Amino acid sequence: MKIFTCDRLNSGCTWSMTARTEELLMDRVALHLRAAHDAAELSPELVGRIKNLFRSPWLDDAAGSVDAIMREYNCDREPRCTWEFIAQAESMLTGNRAVHERELVGR
């Protein structure tokens, strides 16, 4: 079983497809690219790029699950905070966020 999500190739396209084999999936992807993205012909290089983007569905499920779990531990103070998971772990382990606070204020 393989899955392809078009967003990995064409940013902003939410189309995805799952198929039992790579060959079936490639056929469906080619049809989508022709219909939705006006791809008249798929070069061997493009076919290779596409096949490299195929994933097993359980890998995508696992990644999504980890993201959902770890979202709770992301720093919510600043989008570019370098502490991410460490900020919440520090708070849970020590009862405060002293190191994280110092980084935020630049000391």
C-alpha positions as a Markdown table, in Angstrom:
| # | Residue | x | y | z |
|---|---|---|---|---|
| 1 | Met | 0.0 | 0.0 | 0.0 |
| 2 | Lys | 1.4 | 3.4 | -1.0 |
| 3 | Ile | 0.1 | 7.0 | -0.6 |
| 4 | Phe | 0.9 | 10.2 | -2.5 |
| 5 | Thr | 0.0 | 13.7 | -1.5 |
| 6 | Cys | 0.2 | 16.2 | -4.3 |
| 7 | Asp | 1.1 | 19.1 | -1.9 |
| 8 | Arg | 4.6 | 17.6 | -1.7 |
| 9 | Leu | 5.0 | 18.2 | -5.4 |
| 10 | Asn | 2.7 | 21.1 | -6.1 |
| 11 | Ser | 2.4 | 23.4 | -3.1 |
| 12 | Gly | -1.2 | 24.1 | -2.2 |
| 13 | Cys | -2.8 | 21.1 | -3.9 |
| 14 | Thr | -4.5 | 19.0 | -1.2 |
| 15 | Trp | -5.2 | 16.0 | -3.5 |
| 16 | Ser | -4.0 | 12.6 | -2.2 |
| 17 | Met | -4.4 | 9.1 | -3.3 |
| 18 | Thr | -3.7 | 5.6 | -1.9 |
| 19 | Ala | -3.2 | 2.5 | -4.0 |
| 20 | Arg | -2.2 | -1.1 | -3.5 |
| 21 | Thr | 0.9 | -0.9 | -5.7 |
| 22 | Glu | 3.3 | 1.8 | -6.9 |
| 23 | Glu | 2.2 | 1.1 | -10.5 |
| 24 | Leu | -1.5 | 1.8 | -9.8 |
| 25 | Leu | -0.6 | 4.8 | -7.7 |
| 26 | Met | 1.6 | 6.2 | -10.5 |
| 27 | Asp | -1.3 | 5.8 | -13.0 |
| 28 | Arg | -3.7 | 7.7 | -10.7 |
| 29 | Val | -1.1 | 10.4 | -10.0 |
| 30 | Ala | -0.5 | 10.9 | -13.8 |
| 31 | Leu | -4.2 | 11.3 | -14.4 |
| 32 | His | -4.4 | 13.8 | -11.6 |
| 33 | Leu | -1.4 | 15.8 | -12.9 |
| 34 | Arg | -2.9 | 15.9 | -16.4 |
| 35 | Ala | -6.4 | 17.0 | -15.2 |
| 36 | Ala | -5.5 | 19.3 | -12.4 |
| 37 | His | -2.1 | 20.7 | -13.3 |
| 38 | Asp | -2.1 | 20.6 | -17.2 |
| 39 | Ala | 0.9 | 18.2 | -17.3 |
| 40 | Ala | 0.7 | 17.0 | -20.9 |
| 41 | Glu | 3.7 | 14.7 | -20.6 |
| 42 | Leu | 5.6 | 13.3 | -17.6 |
| 43 | Ser | 9.3 | 13.1 | -18.1 |
| 44 | Pro | 11.3 | 10.1 | -16.7 |
| 45 | Glu | 12.9 | 12.6 | -14.2 |
| 46 | Leu | 9.4 | 13.8 | -13.0 |
| 47 | Val | 8.2 | 10.2 | -12.7 |
| 48 | Gly | 11.3 | 9.4 | -10.6 |
| 49 | Arg | 10.7 | 12.5 | -8.4 |
| 50 | Ile | 7.1 | 11.5 | -7.9 |
| 51 | Lys | 7.9 | 7.9 | -7.0 |
| 52 | Asn | 10.4 | 9.2 | -4.4 |
| 53 | Leu | 7.5 | 11.0 | -2.8 |
| 54 | Phe | 5.4 | 7.8 | -2.4 |
| 55 | Arg | 5.0 | 6.8 | 1.3 |
| 56 | Ser | 3.5 | 4.0 | 3.2 |
| 57 | Pro | 0.3 | 5.2 | 4.8 |
| 58 | Trp | 1.4 | 4.1 | 8.3 |
| 59 | Leu | 4.4 | 6.5 | 8.0 |
| 60 | Asp | 2.1 | 9.4 | 7.4 |
| 61 | Asp | -0.2 | 8.3 | 10.2 |
| 62 | Ala | 2.7 | 8.0 | 12.6 |
| 63 | Ala | 4.1 | 11.4 | 11.7 |
| 64 | Gly | 0.6 | 13.0 | 12.2 |
| 65 | Ser | 0.2 | 11.3 | 15.5 |
| 66 | Val | 3.6 | 12.5 | 16.7 |
| 67 | Asp | 2.8 | 16.0 | 15.6 |
| 68 | Ala | -0.5 | 15.9 | 17.5 |
| 69 | Ile | 1.1 | 14.6 | 20.6 |
| 70 | Met | 4.1 | 17.0 | 20.6 |
| 71 | Arg | 2.0 | 20.0 | 19.8 |
| 72 | Glu | 1.1 | 20.1 | 23.5 |
| 73 | Tyr | 4.8 | 20.6 | 24.3 |
| 74 | Asn | 5.7 | 23.3 | 21.8 |
| 75 | Cys | 6.6 | 26.7 | 23.1 |
| 76 | Asp | 3.7 | 29.0 | 22.6 |
| 77 | Arg | 5.4 | 32.3 | 23.4 |
| 78 | Glu | 7.2 | 33.0 | 20.2 |
| 79 | Pro | 6.9 | 31.3 | 16.8 |
| 80 | Arg | 10.7 | 31.1 | 16.3 |
| 81 | Cys | 11.5 | 29.9 | 19.8 |
| 82 | Thr | 14.4 | 27.5 | 19.7 |
| 83 | Trp | 13.3 | 25.6 | 22.8 |
| 84 | Glu | 10.2 | 24.0 | 21.3 |
| 85 | Phe | 9.7 | 20.8 | 23.4 |
| 86 | Ile | 12.4 | 21.7 | 25.9 |
| 87 | Ala | 10.4 | 24.6 | 27.4 |
| 88 | Gln | 7.6 | 22.4 | 28.6 |
| 89 | Ala | 9.9 | 19.6 | 29.6 |
| 90 | Glu | 11.9 | 22.1 | 31.8 |
| 91 | Ser | 8.7 | 23.3 | 33.4 |
| 92 | Met | 7.5 | 19.7 | 34.0 |
| 93 | Leu | 10.8 | 18.5 | 35.5 |
| 94 | Thr | 11.9 | 21.6 | 37.5 |
| 95 | Gly | 8.7 | 23.4 | 38.2 |
| 96 | Asn | 9.9 | 26.5 | 36.4 |
| 97 | Arg | 11.0 | 27.7 | 33.0 |
| 98 | Ala | 14.1 | 29.7 | 34.1 |
| 99 | Val | 16.4 | 28.8 | 31.3 |
| 100 | His | 13.7 | 29.3 | 28.7 |
| 101 | Glu | 12.7 | 32.7 | 30.3 |
| 102 | Arg | 16.4 | 33.9 | 30.1 |
| 103 | Glu | 16.6 | 33.1 | 26.4 |
| 104 | Leu | 13.3 | 35.0 | 25.8 |
| 105 | Val | 14.6 | 38.1 | 27.5 |
| 106 | Gly | 18.1 | 37.8 | 26.0 |
| 107 | Arg | 20.1 | 37.1 | 29.2 |
